[in-house]
Amino acid sequence: MNRLNLVTLGVNDLVESLQFYRDGLGFEVVIYGDEANPEVIFFNNAGTKISLFQIDQLAKDINEEYPPKLNAGTAAISLAYNGKSKQEVDQVFALAEKAGAKIVKQPQPVFWGGYSGYFQDPNGFYWEVAYGDDWKFDENDMLVIE
């Protein structure tokens, strides 16, 4: 089991999240259900997929009889976008800010030698946008870790 196919984020408002990710950040999405009342949203990105699922429905999916108490954006998790240049990091940050992201840390040189910043989506999930001089990408624009 050496792969991760899908990361599901439990969100408070699927329509608001759809607008942020699709309309604001430009993600390609596949919507199951009506756009005004979606059941689940999948990001049609290269590599590992991301889905958005109503948080109370996610809790019931985990355990219908005793659903766990979940709070969007509060888990010790961050998602990452790895850019191919500092300029790309700055462009993604400008896009996120325009889409309504909360900027937590502006892109800046960081201790490991790269260039990185953080923002939060409408549900509080942290996104790191980073660049490293030595990073390599495969034919699917996925980060190669050697």
N, C-alpha and C positions, 0 to 999 in steps of 0.2 A: 504494500500500500504506500506507494511513493509518489502521490500526486494529490492535489487539492483541486477539485473540479468547480465547486460552488461555495461562495460565502454569502450567507443570508443575513441581511440586516433587518431586525425588527424595528419598524418605524411607527410613529404616532399617526401620521397622516400620509397615506399613499399618494394622493393627488398633489399635495405640496411637495413631496419628495420627487415625484415624477417631473414636476415643473422645474425643480432645482437641478436635477441630474440631466434630463433630456433638453429642456428649453434653455437652462442656464449654462450648463457645462458641455452640452453637445453630445452626451452619450447616446449611442444607438440603443433603443430599447425594444423589447417584445412585451406587449401587454396582454395578459390573460384576463378576460372580462371586459367590461365597458370602461372606456377611458375615464369617464366621470365617476366610476365606482369600480376600480380595478381589484381583481382578486390577488394577483401577484405580478410583479414586474421583473423582467430579466434584462440585464445589461448584455448587449450583444457585442462584447469586446473580445479582443484576441486573448487567448490563454484562459486563465481562471475566470469564471463567470461570477457576477454578483447578482443577487436578487434582492428585492424589497418586498417585505411581507408585513401586513398589519401586526403590530406587536402582540395584541391580545390573541390573535389567531395563531401566532407562532407559539405562544405559551400553551395553548390548547393542543396544538400539533405535537408538542413535546410530551405532554401528559394531560389528557382530557379530563381525567378524574381529579387530579391534583396539579393544576397548571402552576408552574413556577412564577414567582413575581419577577417580571422583567422590566427594566427601565431602559429606554432607548438611549444609546450613546454613553452609558455609564460603565460599560465593561472595560477592562484594561486591554484595549485593543486599538490599534491604529491601522488604517489602510494606507497604501502608498502608491504614488505615481512617480516613476523614475524617469526623469528627463534626460535628453541627450546633450543638453547645454544649460548654462545658467540662464540664458535668454529664454529657453523653453520653460524653465521653472517660473520665471517672472511672468511669462505669457499665461501660464496655467493659473497663477495666483491672481492676475488681473481678471481673468474669466470667472474664477470662483468668487472674487469680491463683487463683481458685477451681478452674479447670480444670487447674491445675498448671503454668501458664506460669512461666518464670523472669523476674522483673521486673529489667530492666537499668537503666532510668531512669524513676523515677516521673514522672507528668505534672506539668509545671511551665511557667511562662512561658519562652519561648525567644527567641533573638536576632532572629528575623524578625517578632516581634510576636504570635505565636500561642501556643498551649498544646499541649504535646506530650510524649509519653513513649514508651519502647520496652520490649517484652518479647520473649522467645524461646519458640518452640514446642518440643515434645519433640525435634525434630531439629536445633535450633539456628538455625532461620530467624528473622530479626528482623522484627518487626511494629512499625511506628510507628502510634500512635493520636494524632490531632492535630485541632485546631480552629483556625480563623482567623476573625476578626471579619468580614472582607470576602468570605468564601467564599459562593458561590452553588451551588445544586444543581438539576439538571434533574428532569423528571417521573419519572425512574428512580432518583432519589437518587444520581446520579453527579455528581461534582465538575465544575463548569463552569470551564474555564480560558480566560480571554480575554486 
